[in-house]
Amino acid sequence: MLLVCALAAASAPGAVVVAYIAEATDGALAGQSSDARLTGAVVTRGADLVPVDDFAGFFDSSGWSTSSVFPGVESGRRLSVSFEVDPAFLWIPGSLQIAYQDAGSAESARRLDLRHSGDGFQSSLFVDTSINAFPGPNDINFIDLSGLDPLSGTVEFRLYGYGALSAAGVFGLANDPALDLDGTPHALILTGDLVVIPEPRLWVLCMALLSFACLLRRNG
């Protein structure tokens, strides 16, 4: 019986990818999804970050906090990655691959903290305290997200930066050949799966079958 419910909940799975190419722009950074059920993929700057357009190919910003203390989940000193999940589906996270760089001579954020909307940005998914200083190579990280619960609605990941040696330091996402998709370097790639949300009546049936199975076991 449990197998029936599990199959119902996991019907129509499909691996999906949301990928972002970094560009020097004052606007939002649009991403592309491999599945039409994920829409509105963008990267945006927090309100306290200032865009910098001097480094072609990067999604840059300055204004990172020089404090060594985490600035709080409502801080505007962050980059936000978000997309919308079709209401009939759940997105099951798989992984996040990201490339970024301290892109200016003034040292930028020395500490990065990745959080997500699934728990209201309360817990860290990944912390980086060894960021390459300019003009070092891109920092490339693979982050396993498979332990997260399925997500619905607006899915958002926030990359908070603080501990900067200079608030004027330039930090941003960077395209890198290591994050190659079809011959094109990307700055950020999210992978996961989509599963259908069962109709309420199906959940009721599953619970009834489970209760009946438990009753038979007790009386057996």
KERO-562820 format. One record per residue (C-alpha): residue number from 1; y, z, x. Coordinates in Angstrom, 2 decimals, padded with zeros to 5 digits, always signed. Layout:
N
SITE_i_yy_zz_xx
SITE_NUM_Y_Z_X
...
This chain:
220
SITE_i_yy_zz_xx
SITE_1_+000.00_+000.00_+000.00
SITE_2_+002.36_+000.86_+002.81
SITE_3_+001.61_-002.54_+004.31
SITE_4_+002.72_-004.24_+001.09
SITE_5_+006.02_-002.36_+001.15
SITE_6_+006.54_-003.09_+004.83
SITE_7_+005.97_-006.80_+004.37
SITE_8_+008.33_-006.85_+001.41
SITE_9_+011.07_-005.16_+003.41
SITE_10_+010.58_-007.43_+006.42
SITE_11_+010.26_-010.77_+004.66
SITE_12_+012.05_-013.82_+006.00
SITE_13_+012.83_-012.55_+009.49
SITE_14_+014.59_-014.84_+011.93
SITE_15_+015.93_-014.31_+015.44
SITE_16_+019.70_-014.72_+015.47
SITE_17_+022.31_-014.92_+018.18
SITE_18_+026.05_-014.27_+018.07
SITE_19_+027.76_-015.55_+021.22
SITE_20_+031.35_-015.41_+022.45
SITE_21_+033.17_-017.60_+024.98
SITE_22_+036.17_-015.91_+026.61
SITE_23_+039.49_-017.71_+026.68
SITE_24_+042.96_-016.66_+027.77
SITE_25_+044.65_-016.38_+024.40
SITE_26_+046.93_-014.09_+022.43
SITE_27_+044.76_-014.44_+019.33
SITE_28_+041.33_-013.18_+018.35
SITE_29_+038.33_-014.45_+020.28
SITE_30_+036.04_-016.27_+017.87
SITE_31_+032.28_-016.22_+018.31
SITE_32_+029.57_-018.54_+017.07
SITE_33_+026.48_-017.47_+015.16
SITE_34_+023.13_-019.24_+015.13
SITE_35_+022.64_-018.21_+011.50
SITE_36_+024.94_-018.84_+008.54
SITE_37_+024.12_-015.39_+007.17
SITE_38_+026.22_-013.86_+009.95
SITE_39_+029.89_-014.82_+009.65
SITE_40_+033.35_-013.91_+010.91
SITE_41_+032.31_-013.21_+014.50
SITE_42_+035.41_-012.20_+016.49
SITE_43_+036.51_-010.17_+019.49
SITE_44_+039.86_-008.45_+019.12
SITE_45_+042.03_-006.12_+021.20
SITE_46_+042.91_-002.62_+020.14
SITE_47_+046.52_-002.02_+019.10
SITE_48_+047.39_-000.32_+022.41
SITE_49_+046.28_-003.24_+024.60
SITE_50_+048.61_-006.03_+025.70
SITE_51_+047.23_-009.57_+026.16
SITE_52_+047.62_-011.20_+029.56
SITE_53_+047.38_-014.97_+029.88
SITE_54_+047.56_-015.42_+033.64
SITE_55_+043.81_-015.65_+034.22
SITE_56_+042.31_-018.79_+032.71
SITE_57_+038.87_-018.35_+031.21
SITE_58_+039.21_-014.61_+030.57
SITE_59_+039.98_-012.59_+027.46
SITE_60_+042.39_-010.27_+029.24
SITE_61_+044.43_-007.20_+028.41
SITE_62_+046.39_-004.40_+030.05
SITE_63_+047.47_-000.97_+028.84
SITE_64_+044.22_+000.90_+029.47
SITE_65_+044.41_+004.71_+029.52
SITE_66_+044.77_+006.42_+032.90
SITE_67_+043.27_+009.60_+031.48
SITE_68_+039.72_+010.49_+032.58
SITE_69_+039.00_+011.88_+029.09
SITE_70_+037.45_+009.72_+026.38
SITE_71_+040.44_+008.65_+024.23
SITE_72_+038.73_+009.16_+020.84
SITE_73_+037.10_+006.75_+018.43
SITE_74_+040.40_+005.78_+016.79
SITE_75_+042.01_+004.88_+020.11
SITE_76_+043.60_+001.45_+020.31
SITE_77_+042.53_+001.11_+023.94
SITE_78_+039.38_-000.86_+023.24
SITE_79_+037.91_-004.30_+022.70
SITE_80_+036.16_-004.73_+019.35
SITE_81_+033.29_-007.13_+018.64
SITE_82_+032.50_-007.62_+014.96
SITE_83_+030.79_-009.85_+012.41
SITE_84_+029.77_-009.77_+008.75
SITE_85_+026.17_-009.61_+007.50
SITE_86_+025.27_-011.39_+004.26
SITE_87_+024.98_-008.70_+001.51
SITE_88_+021.36_-009.68_+000.80
SITE_89_+020.25_-008.96_+004.37
SITE_90_+020.05_-006.30_+007.05
SITE_91_+020.69_-007.08_+010.71
SITE_92_+018.21_-005.47_+013.09
SITE_93_+019.84_-005.16_+016.55
SITE_94_+018.02_-006.48_+019.59
SITE_95_+020.24_-006.60_+022.66
SITE_96_+023.76_-007.08_+023.95
SITE_97_+024.57_-008.98_+027.14
SITE_98_+028.12_-008.74_+028.41
SITE_99_+030.16_-009.90_+031.40
SITE_100_+033.56_-008.42_+032.22
SITE_101_+035.89_-008.05_+035.16
SITE_102_+038.82_-006.10_+036.48
SITE_103_+040.96_-009.22_+036.79
SITE_104_+044.19_-007.98_+038.37
SITE_105_+045.37_-006.45_+041.60
SITE_106_+046.34_-003.24_+039.76
SITE_107_+043.09_-001.36_+039.13
SITE_108_+042.20_-001.27_+035.44
SITE_109_+039.73_+000.87_+033.45
SITE_110_+037.18_+002.60_+035.69
SITE_111_+035.09_+003.85_+032.78
SITE_112_+033.72_+001.89_+029.82
SITE_113_+032.03_+003.38_+026.76
SITE_114_+030.20_+001.19_+024.22
SITE_115_+029.85_+002.51_+020.64
SITE_116_+029.00_+001.00_+017.25
SITE_117_+029.83_+001.28_+013.57
SITE_118_+026.31_+002.40_+012.57
SITE_119_+027.19_+006.04_+013.32
SITE_120_+030.97_+005.82_+013.00
SITE_121_+031.35_+005.26_+016.78
SITE_122_+030.30_+008.84_+017.46
SITE_123_+027.68_+008.29_+020.17
SITE_124_+027.58_+006.20_+023.35
SITE_125_+025.20_+003.29_+023.58
SITE_126_+026.16_+002.55_+027.18
SITE_127_+028.56_+004.00_+029.75
SITE_128_+029.68_+002.11_+032.87
SITE_129_+031.35_+004.14_+035.63
SITE_130_+030.86_+001.68_+038.50
SITE_131_+033.06_-001.28_+037.60
SITE_132_+033.76_-003.74_+040.39
SITE_133_+037.34_-003.64_+041.62
SITE_134_+039.37_-006.83_+041.83
SITE_135_+038.57_-009.33_+043.29
SITE_136_+034.89_-008.42_+042.96
SITE_137_+032.27_-010.32_+040.95
SITE_138_+031.85_-010.04_+037.21
SITE_139_+030.07_-006.93_+035.96
SITE_140_+027.09_-008.13_+033.94
SITE_141_+025.11_-005.70_+031.81
SITE_142_+022.07_-006.03_+029.55
SITE_143_+022.03_-003.31_+026.89
SITE_144_+018.95_-002.64_+024.76
SITE_145_+019.93_-002.10_+021.11
SITE_146_+016.42_-002.18_+019.64
SITE_147_+016.45_+001.57_+018.99
SITE_148_+019.31_+001.32_+016.49
SITE_149_+018.82_+001.43_+012.73
SITE_150_+019.30_-001.81_+010.74
SITE_151_+022.96_-002.53_+009.97
SITE_152_+024.67_-004.16_+007.01
SITE_153_+028.13_-005.25_+005.92
SITE_154_+030.66_-005.24_+008.75
SITE_155_+028.94_-004.66_+012.09
SITE_156_+031.30_-003.63_+014.88
SITE_157_+030.83_-002.71_+018.53
SITE_158_+033.71_-001.14_+020.44
SITE_159_+034.13_-001.17_+024.20
SITE_160_+036.48_+001.69_+025.05
SITE_161_+038.11_+001.69_+028.48
SITE_162_+039.80_+004.62_+030.21
SITE_163_+040.17_+006.31_+033.56
SITE_164_+042.33_+003.41_+034.77
SITE_165_+044.02_+003.69_+038.15
SITE_166_+046.95_+001.78_+036.66
SITE_167_+047.84_+001.21_+033.01
SITE_168_+049.09_-002.22_+034.10
SITE_169_+045.63_-003.20_+035.32
SITE_170_+044.13_-006.32_+033.75
SITE_171_+040.62_-006.05_+032.34
SITE_172_+038.77_-008.45_+030.10
SITE_173_+035.66_-010.39_+029.14
SITE_174_+034.61_-013.10_+031.56
SITE_175_+032.42_-016.17_+031.11
SITE_176_+029.49_-016.10_+033.52
SITE_177_+026.64_-018.55_+034.27
SITE_178_+024.21_-015.63_+033.99
SITE_179_+024.92_-015.64_+030.23
SITE_180_+024.08_-019.30_+029.76
SITE_181_+023.40_-020.84_+026.35
SITE_182_+022.63_-024.56_+026.30
SITE_183_+024.40_-025.07_+029.61
SITE_184_+027.55_-023.15_+028.61
SITE_185_+028.51_-019.82_+030.23
SITE_186_+029.38_-017.06_+027.76
SITE_187_+031.03_-013.67_+028.03
SITE_188_+029.02_-011.81_+025.41
SITE_189_+025.74_-012.45_+023.59
SITE_190_+024.29_-010.33_+020.78
SITE_191_+020.72_-010.85_+019.61
SITE_192_+018.83_-009.46_+016.64
SITE_193_+016.88_-010.27_+013.49
SITE_194_+017.71_-010.60_+009.82
SITE_195_+015.52_-009.15_+007.08
SITE_196_+015.84_-009.40_+003.33
SITE_197_+016.91_-006.28_+001.46
SITE_198_+014.26_-005.76_-001.24
SITE_199_+015.42_-005.65_-004.85
SITE_200_+015.60_-002.13_-006.36
SITE_201_+012.69_-002.88_-008.67
SITE_202_+010.50_-003.70_-005.68
SITE_203_+011.38_-000.38_-004.04
SITE_204_+010.42_+001.43_-007.26
SITE_205_+007.08_-000.40_-007.28
SITE_206_+006.48_+000.52_-003.64
SITE_207_+007.17_+004.19_-004.32
SITE_208_+004.90_+004.17_-007.36
SITE_209_+002.07_+002.59_-005.38
SITE_210_+002.57_+005.11_-002.58
SITE_211_+002.48_+008.04_-005.01
SITE_212_-000.68_+006.67_-006.62
SITE_213_-002.33_+006.28_-003.22
SITE_214_-001.46_+009.90_-002.33
SITE_215_-002.89_+011.12_-005.66
SITE_216_-006.16_+009.25_-005.07
SITE_217_-006.41_+010.72_-001.57
SITE_218_-005.93_+014.28_-002.83
SITE_219_-008.51_+013.82_-005.61
SITE_220_-010.94_+012.00_-003.32
